[in-house]
């Protein structure tokens, strides 16, 4: 669990500073470092037992300086697994079925998103063992705390899906691993973190 953070302004300030620092480090990575990390991440995810057993993958298309997930997404489609990618709709995150990465459009903040006109992922607590969710983030720590961009989309999406929380993997670059990620009660930790 997160350490109690009673002083909200200091929590927000700590998050803002860590976010700034991690985004700077991530932005300074060279192209060869990015390529190597994307290959290592694909090996780790595609060889993961949860991926092997999954029928459904809730992934994400990399945005800005995030680690490239396209190889994972393409392999998911090639293997015939159901791939769903997120789309921001107002203050909510919804996952829509994707059959080709060419379907993605420039959406919220320039993120590649599905159009939102295909099947929407429906949480079924009885079928969670067949689901794997990959979570982007700005910073992670050894206690599996995660910090995103500050809007809480993934925290809200997962807040009423306790069984799905147990099938989540936060992914990123090694430089995104922090000593400690400040967090509050509403912050949801991925069940595993893989930073390469």
N, C-alpha and C positions, 0 to 999 in steps of 0.2 A: 504494500500500500504506500501511498504518498505520505510524506511527512506532513504534519499539520502546518498549514500556512494561514495564519490568522490575519496577517497584514496584507490585504489585497493589493494596495499600491506597490508594495515592495515585491510581491509576487509578479505583478505585471512588469515592473522594471527589470527584474531578474530575467524573465522570459524574453523581454525585448532585447536585452544585451546579449544573451546566449543565442538568440535567433540571428542577430546581426553578425556575430562572430562566426557561427556555423555556415551561414550563407556566404560569407566572405571566403572562408576556407574552401567551401565547395566550388565557388566560382573561380578559384585560383588553380583548380586541378587542370593538368595538361590533357590534351586529347588522347595520348597514349595511356595515361592513367585512367581516364574515363572508359576507354575501350577495354582495357584489362579488367577493370572492376565489373563492367557489364557482363563479360564472359564468365568471370568467377561467380557472379550472382546467378546467372543462368544455370551454371553447373550445380550450384547449391540448391536452387529451387527445383529444377527439373529432376534432380536426384533425391529430393526430399520425400519421405514416406507420405506426408500429407498430400503432396502433389500427385504422387503415384496413385493414391486411393481416391482422389477427388474426381467427381463428375462435373463439378461446377467450380470455376475460378472467378473470383471477384478481383480483378486486377486494376491497374491504372496505367495510363499512357504518360510517360515522363514529360515533365514540364520544366522549361528553363534549364537549370544546371542539375536537375535531378538525375539519378542513375537511370540509364537506359533500360527499359523493360521490354522493348519490342521483340527481342529474340524469345523471351518467355511467352509473350502473347501469341506470337506466330506459331510456336511449337504447340501451345494449348489448342489453337485452332486446327493445326495439322493432325493432332491426335483425336480430334472429334469431341473434345470436352466442351461444355457450354461456357463461353467466355462472356462476362458482363463487365462493362466499364462504367465509371461514374460520370454523372452529369449533374451540375449544380442547377437547382431549380428554386429560386428564391433563397431561403435559408436552409434548404434541405439538399441532401445528397441522395440521388437515386441511381441505381445500377441498371443499365439496359444491355440486352443481348447484342453482341457484335459477331458478325460472321466473316468480316474482313477489316483490317485496319484502314483500308481505303475509304471506309464508311465514315471515319471520324472527321469532324469539323472543328474549326477554331471556335471555342466557346468561352466560358467564364475566364476572365483574366488571360485569355490566349491559350488556355489549356485545350488539348485535343479531346473532344468529347463525342459520344454518340449523339445522333439527332434527337433521340427520345421518342422515336416512332416505332420501336420494336418492343419485344417482350421485356417487362420490368421484373427484376429479381424480387421474388416473394420469400420472405423468411419463413422457413418451416423447421421448427425445433426438432422434429423427428428425423430430418434429413441432413442435419448439420455435419455428420461424419463424412459426407460426400462433398463438402464445400471447403475451399481454401480461399482466404482473403489476404491479399498483399496490401500493406499500408505504406504510403509514402510518409515522409516526415522531414523536419529540418534538423532535429537532434534526438538522440536516444541515449540511454545510460544502461549500466549493467543490471539495474533493477527492472529493466524493460519499460521504464518511463519513456514517453514519447511526447515531442512537441511538434506541432504542425506550424501552419502559417498564421494561426491566431483566430480563425473564424469558427473552429470547433465542429466542422462538418462531419468528420469521422466519429468524434465523441458522441454527437447527437444521433448519428446513424446507428451506432452500436449500443447506445444506452439501454434500449429495451430488447436487446438480443443477446442475453447472457451466454447461450450455448455457442453462438457464432463468435463471441469474444475469444473462446477457447481454440478457434481455428484461424487465428490471425498471425501474420508474420510482418513485422516492420522491417523495411529494407532501405539500405542507403550505402553511402561510402564510409570507409573507416574514419575519415576526418569528422564525421557527424556524431561519433561516440563522445559524449561528454562525461566528465566526472560525476555530475549530478544534474538532472533535468528538474527544475522546479515545477511542481504540479499542484493542482487543486483537486477537490473532491469530484469534479465533473470530468476530469481527464481520465481517459480509458487507455490502459496499457495493452499493447499487442502481447500475445501469449509467448511469442518468440521474437527475437531481433537478430537479423543477419545484416551486418555491415562489412563490406569487403574493400 
